[in-house]
């Protein structure tokens, strides 16, 4: 057993071909993290879903701050299980050998980096499952600067947590009890958050009460795809209001060449679409001309 093992993380994320963080996680460029703040959940979700990543979203969470702020960052994952004495002894022995001190939740927080988001599977434990309180939230802010946390479990000291500026925590429930009786089983390994799966280095996109985990190797195409969805929606609303196209036509995954030509004209000549000029639409034209096996389906 090893925790936060660089080689294991690299082997888990072979489709990522770019720069990596010291622990081996994919280092998605900051420009994409910044761009995600300007996108909606639905715009980001669609490009992932149609590529077959159907278990990336979980919406059954509460937020520390209910002010529509977004949470974006690189995932650090940790998985826990209920207490068992013999397993606890083994795991703590491994931790000591790796130089880890303190409690299992401190192992993670102590090693966070700027831009990280802690993604914690506390197996929906709320009573004695309060992963974050006032102290660790303060440490979370100091370590991540702009990050936050996702906890499939509990939190405590909520009034103190809310006073720590610049953080956002998604969680399942609140309890005044301190965290007890749990064991770490994985650190930067595949982690389950409700119905979603998160890999180390995934980009966390939190909006409202929902969290989406974007595979690192898809982030660039997701951002580009979401931006295209924005301008297609802008154009589509205009066409529907002018009765030039039906909602069924606009909602198709694959548009015809004629529709794309009109979209290009709209982008180049309508001031509302100025920010979308320069996007590459060659893939969309290829699908329009040569066909798409999914072209009979409505857009999601």
Buried (B, 14 or more C-beta within 10 A) or exposed (E): BEBBBBEBBBEBBEEBEEEBBEBBBBBBEEEBBEBBEEBBBEBBBBBBBBEEBEBBBBBBBBBBBEEEBBBBBBBBBBBBBEEEEEBBEEBBEBBEEBEBEEBBBBBBBEBBBEBBBBBBBBBBBBEBBBBBBBBBBBBBBEBBBBBBBBBBBBBBBBEEBBEBEEBBBBBBBBBEEEBEEBBBBBBBBBBBBBEBBBBBBBBBBBBBEBBBBBBBBBBBEBBBBBBBBBBBBBBBEBBBEEEEBEEEBBEBBBBEEEBBEBBBEBBEEBEEBEEBEEEEBEEBBEBBEEEBEEEEEEBE
